[in-house]
Amino acid sequence: MERILLPLLASIILPNAVSAETIVVPTPARFSYESDTVKQLKIRGGYGRYLTFRGRTDNEYEGTDGYYESEGQSYTECEDDNCTTFWEPPTYIEGEESGIENKTFVYELDCRDKTFNRIGDRTGTGMKKGWMETLEDPVAMAVEKKYCSVIDSLPIAR
């Protein structure tokens, strides 16, 4: 019986293994922007200075150091004439590692000052990064070079 089953199983399994193929899954470009999202942004009641768009880029963030939340403490409990001293060790809060996230952000770009704000980017401490020079981000720099000179011809963000 074994002589019949083994070749039968091999004939079923082996053709599948030989005909297996590798499937390539497309991934987004590391640095990119969606051209159909580049629009004029109304700031302080006017257009012609600011752009908004969606772009994908790296956001590098710093790590944080670990720290002790308390210094620890000792306390004594007594029952009748019998006292016992206890030590409560300090509480240590682990630090966070630094890293780089690559994701899509909504940008605001100031064509006059050549600065940008990525909505939702954060430092390692949880603070927002705020406005930075376009030289710090290849996506902001590319949009600035291509669209700031023709800002008045762009659609208006609603």
C-alpha positions as CSV (number, residue, x, y, z in Angstrom):
1,M,0.0,0.0,0.0
2,E,2.9,2.3,0.8
3,R,4.4,1.7,-2.6
4,I,1.2,3.1,-4.2
5,L,0.5,6.0,-1.9
6,L,4.0,7.6,-1.9
7,P,4.3,8.0,-5.7
8,L,0.7,9.2,-5.8
9,L,1.3,11.9,-3.1
10,A,4.5,12.9,-4.8
11,S,2.8,13.4,-8.1
12,I,0.2,15.6,-6.5
13,I,2.6,17.8,-4.4
14,L,5.6,18.1,-6.7
15,P,4.0,19.7,-9.8
16,N,2.6,22.4,-7.5
17,A,6.0,23.2,-6.0
18,V,7.7,23.3,-9.4
19,S,5.0,25.6,-10.9
20,A,5.0,28.1,-8.0
21,E,5.7,31.7,-9.0
22,T,6.9,34.8,-7.2
23,I,4.4,37.6,-6.9
24,V,5.8,41.1,-6.8
25,V,3.7,43.4,-4.7
26,P,3.8,47.1,-5.8
27,T,5.0,49.5,-3.1
28,P,4.6,53.3,-3.1
29,A,7.6,55.3,-4.0
30,R,9.6,56.5,-1.0
31,F,9.4,60.1,-2.0
32,S,6.4,61.2,-4.1
33,Y,3.4,63.5,-4.3
34,E,0.0,63.3,-5.8
35,S,-0.1,66.0,-8.5
36,D,-3.9,66.2,-8.6
37,T,-3.9,67.3,-4.9
38,V,-1.6,70.4,-5.5
39,K,-3.9,73.4,-4.9
40,Q,-3.8,76.9,-3.7
41,L,-4.5,77.3,0.0
42,K,-6.4,80.3,1.4
43,I,-4.5,81.7,4.4
44,R,-5.3,85.0,6.1
45,G,-8.1,85.7,3.6
46,G,-6.1,85.4,0.4
47,Y,-4.7,83.0,-2.2
48,G,-1.4,83.2,-4.2
49,R,1.2,82.3,-1.5
50,Y,0.4,78.9,0.0
51,L,-0.1,75.5,-1.5
52,T,-1.5,72.3,-0.1
53,F,-0.9,68.7,-1.4
54,R,-0.5,65.1,-0.3
55,G,3.0,63.7,-0.4
56,R,4.9,60.6,0.8
57,T,8.2,61.1,2.6
58,D,10.5,60.1,5.4
59,N,9.9,61.6,8.8
60,E,12.9,61.0,11.1
61,Y,12.3,61.2,14.8
62,E,14.5,61.2,17.8
63,G,14.5,58.7,20.6
64,T,14.0,59.5,24.2
65,D,16.1,58.6,27.3
66,G,14.7,56.4,30.0
67,Y,14.1,58.0,33.4
68,Y,13.1,57.3,36.9
69,E,9.7,58.6,37.8
70,S,10.3,58.4,41.5
71,E,13.3,58.1,43.8
72,G,11.9,55.1,45.7
73,Q,10.9,55.2,49.3
74,S,11.1,53.2,52.5
75,Y,8.3,52.9,55.0
76,T,7.8,51.1,58.2
77,E,4.8,49.2,59.4
78,C,4.4,48.3,63.1
79,E,2.1,45.9,64.8
80,D,2.4,45.9,68.6
81,D,6.2,45.9,69.3
82,N,7.1,44.2,66.0
83,C,8.1,46.7,63.2
84,T,9.1,45.8,59.6
85,T,10.7,48.3,57.2
86,F,9.9,47.9,53.5
87,W,11.6,49.4,50.5
88,E,9.6,50.4,47.4
89,P,12.1,50.8,44.5
90,P,11.9,53.7,42.1
91,T,9.8,53.4,39.0
92,Y,11.8,53.3,35.7
93,I,10.2,54.5,32.5
94,E,11.8,53.0,29.4
95,G,13.0,55.3,26.7
96,E,11.8,55.1,23.1
97,E,14.1,54.3,20.1
98,S,14.7,56.8,17.3
99,G,13.6,55.9,13.8
100,I,12.3,56.9,10.5
101,E,8.7,56.5,9.4
102,N,7.7,56.7,5.7
103,K,4.1,57.7,5.2
104,T,1.8,60.1,3.4
105,F,1.2,63.5,4.9
106,V,-0.9,66.5,4.0
107,Y,1.5,69.4,3.4
108,E,1.1,73.2,3.5
109,L,3.8,75.0,1.6
110,D,4.6,78.7,1.8
111,C,6.0,79.7,-1.7
112,R,7.3,83.1,-0.4
113,D,9.2,81.9,2.6
114,K,10.1,78.5,1.0
115,T,8.8,76.6,4.1
116,F,6.4,73.8,4.7
117,N,4.4,72.1,7.4
118,R,3.6,68.4,7.3
119,I,0.3,67.9,9.1
120,G,0.8,65.1,11.7
121,D,4.5,64.6,11.7
122,R,6.0,64.3,15.1
123,T,9.3,64.3,16.9
124,G,10.2,61.3,19.1
125,T,8.9,63.2,22.1
126,G,5.4,63.5,20.6
127,M,5.7,67.2,19.8
128,K,4.8,68.4,16.3
129,K,7.7,69.5,14.1
130,G,5.9,72.6,12.7
131,W,7.2,74.7,9.8
132,M,10.6,73.8,8.2
133,E,12.6,74.9,5.2
134,T,11.7,73.1,2.0
135,L,15.4,72.1,1.7
136,E,14.8,69.6,4.5
137,D,12.3,67.5,2.5
138,P,12.8,66.4,-1.1
139,V,9.0,66.2,-1.7
140,A,8.4,69.8,-0.5
141,M,11.4,71.0,-2.6
142,A,10.1,69.3,-5.8
143,V,6.6,70.8,-5.4
144,E,8.0,74.2,-4.6
145,K,10.2,74.2,-7.8
146,K,7.4,73.0,-10.0
147,Y,4.3,74.8,-8.8
148,C,5.2,78.0,-6.9
149,S,6.0,79.8,-10.1
150,V,2.6,79.0,-11.5
151,I,0.6,79.1,-8.3
152,D,-2.1,81.5,-9.7
153,S,-3.0,78.9,-12.4
154,L,-3.6,76.1,-9.9
155,P,-7.1,75.1,-8.6
156,I,-8.3,76.4,-5.2
157,A,-8.5,74.0,-2.3
158,R,-12.0,73.7,-0.9
